[in-house]
Amino acid sequence: MLTFKVLSGLLLYPTSELNQARAEMLAILEREGLVNESLIEGLRSLMDRRAVASPLDAEAEYVALFDCSRSLSLHLFEHIHGDSRERGAAMSDLMEQYRRRGLEITADELPDYLPLFLEFLSMQPLEDARVMLAEVADILALLQARLSERSSQYAVVFRVLCAIAKAHVDPAAVAAAVAAEQPVDLDKEWEEAPVRFDLPLSDQAAGECRIAAAMVERMEREIAGADPPGKSTGEIER
């Protein structure tokens, strides 16, 4: 269903090509009928807003939301596994699903990237796509709520995805989870250390070296605590 391809496009970095295709995108939504009129109007409003905004403003908004905010990351497994090794195993499983169903990823993008996942769903029978979408419905509902908290029109894309999935997600539980969050703390992990103009470059480099040294030391401790080479645990470590 091309509806998934349309929704994928709305979660990609805004470009003039996407803006010029909005009439065609809306026609697909109307023709396939997976989205009700109220939600289509919400998507139309988002498309129009992206089209009339200056390119720099549209790009800046997108980057601030999805590229600079861990709590709004478009990488699905980021919200489940973070940077743990379990995320790598989950992505391997998803990659294998893609391959079994005829999709070979050539782009330099991780398999859990939501626009890529939606492209994949657009190639599947509708009921299969719904089942797979329902598996991540909790994440989609959480992202919708976080975007709504920021009064972002991008929330409508996630509202549409939840509607198509037809999965039961308790809105009260989602609202309570968002209310209990501290978004600043979530996103702070992704902040880069600012350049200090009041310190000599040598001092800044020394600080970075101390951070790197601590990372190496932690890795060495983990390796030392791992099973020795050749020892079998009976299953792949996850």
N, C-alpha and C positions, 0 to 999 in steps of 0.2 A: 504494500500500500504506500503510495507516494506521500500520503499525509505525514508519515514518519520522516521522510526526506525533507519536507517543508519545515517541520519542527527542528530537525537537525540544523537546517540553514539559519534558523532564528537564534540558535545558540552558538553559531560561529562568529568569528571576528567580523564586525560590520564592514561591508564593502559596497562600492557603487553597483557592482554586478548583482548583488542580492537585492539592493534597493530597486533596481530596474526590473527585477523578476517578480515583484510583489503581486502584480495583477495575476500572473500565472499561478503563483503560490496560492492565492485566495481562490482561484478557480478550481484548483485541485481539492482544497478543503470542502468547497461547496459540492463538488461532483461526487466525492467519495463518501460524504455524509457521516464520518466518524466523530465529527465535532459539531455540537449544537450551535445555533445562531448566536447566542449570547457569547459563547467562548470565541467564535469566529470574529465577532466584533472586537473582542479584547485583543486578539492577534492582529487584526487590521490596525487597531490603534497603535500597537507596538511597531508594526511595520511602517506606518505613516510617520511616527515620531522619529524612527531611525532615519527615514528618508529626508525629512525636513531639517534635521539637526545638521550642523556643520560636521564634516568628516572628523575633525579633531575632537569635537565634543562627544560624538557617538563612540569613537574609539576610546577616549578617556574613560567614559562611563563603563564600557565593557571591561576594560582592563582593571579598573578599580573594583568591579564586582567579582569577576571570575579569575583574573590572573594574580591579583594581589590579596586575595582573601581565602584563607584555608577553609573557612566555614561555608564558602560558596563554591568550592572547587568543583569543576565539571568532571573530575575523575572519581567515579562512583566508589571504588574501593578505598579511596582516601578517607571516606566517612565511616568505614567499617574497620579497616585494619591499620590506618595511618601509614607509617613507614616500616611496619613490621614485616617479617619474612612471610607471614600468612598472606600478605597482599600479593607477593610474587607468585605464590602457589595458586591463588585465586585467579590471577591474570593468565597464568598458564592454562588453567582449565577453560577460561573464557576464550582464549586464543584457539584452543583445540575445538571448541564449539564452532567458532567461525570457520575453521578449516573443514570440519565435517560437513558444514552446510554450504561450502563452495566459496567462502570469502577469504582471500589472501590479502593481508594488510601490507601495503607497500609504502604508505605514508610513515613519516617519523612521528608516530603517535602511539601512546599506550592503548591497549585494547579496552580498558575501562573508561576511556574518554567518551562522555555521553553523546556528543554528536556522531561519533563513529559507531557507537552502539545503536543509535537510531537509524543510521544508514543501513546497518546490518538487518534491523527489524523490517525495514522497507522491502527487503528481498524475501521475507518469510511469509507463509500463509498467515492470515490475520489472527486466527486463534492461537497459533504458535507464538506469534509476536506478543499477543496479550499475556500469555502465560509468562514469557520471559520478562516482560515489562512489570508484571505484578510482583516478580521476585525482588525488584528494587523499588517498589512503591513507597515503602517507608522512607527511603532516602529522598525520593522525589517530593514527598509531602513535607519533609523537613526543609528541603531547599525552598519549596514554595513559601513556607511560613517565614523563613529567614528573609527572603526577598520582600515579602509583604511587610515585614517589620521595617524594612528600609524604604517602603513606598515605591518599590521598583516595578515597572510594568513587565519586566521579564518574568514575574511571578505567574503570569497567565500561561506561559509555555508549560510550566510544571503542573498547573491546574489542569490543563488539557491532557497531559500525559497520565495523570492520576485518573481522570475520567475515562480515558480509553482503556486503561488497565483493568478497570472494574474491580479493583481490589479493595477490601475493607480496611481502611486506616482510620483509627480513632482520632478525630480532629481535636478532641479535648486533651488527649495524651500528647499529641504533637504540640499544641499550644502551650501546655505545661512544660514540655521539654525545652521549647524555645525561650519561655519566660525564665527558666532556671539557668540558662546559658549565660556565659560572659564572653560575648563575641570578641572583645578586645584581646582577652587571653588566648582565645582560639587562634586569632590571626597573628598574634605577636610572634609566634614561632616562625612565621614566614618573613618577618621583617629583616631586612639587611642592616647590618651595622652601619651607621652613618659615618661619612668621612669626617674626621676631626681636623679642622684647620688650626686649632690651637695647640696641636701636638706635632712634633717632628715626625716625618714619614718613618723614620727608624723605629720610633716608639709604637706607631700603628702596626708596623710589620711584626714587631716583637709580640704584640697582643695577638695577632693572627697566628703566629707560630705557636704560642701557648695553647690556643684553641686546637690547632692541628695536632699538637703533641698529646693533648688530652684525649682526642679522638683515637689516635694510634694506640695509646695506652689502654683505652677501653676495648678496642678490637683485639689487642694481644691477650687481655684477660679472658675475653670470650673464647678465643681460639684455644687458650690453655685449658679452659674448662670443658672443651668439646671432646667427643669420643676420639681416640687415637685412630690414625689412618688404617683402613682395612677392617675395622670393627663394624659389623653389620647390626643395625637396630631392628631389622625386619620390615622397615617401611621407610618411605621417603620422609625426611624431616620437613616439617611444615612450620 
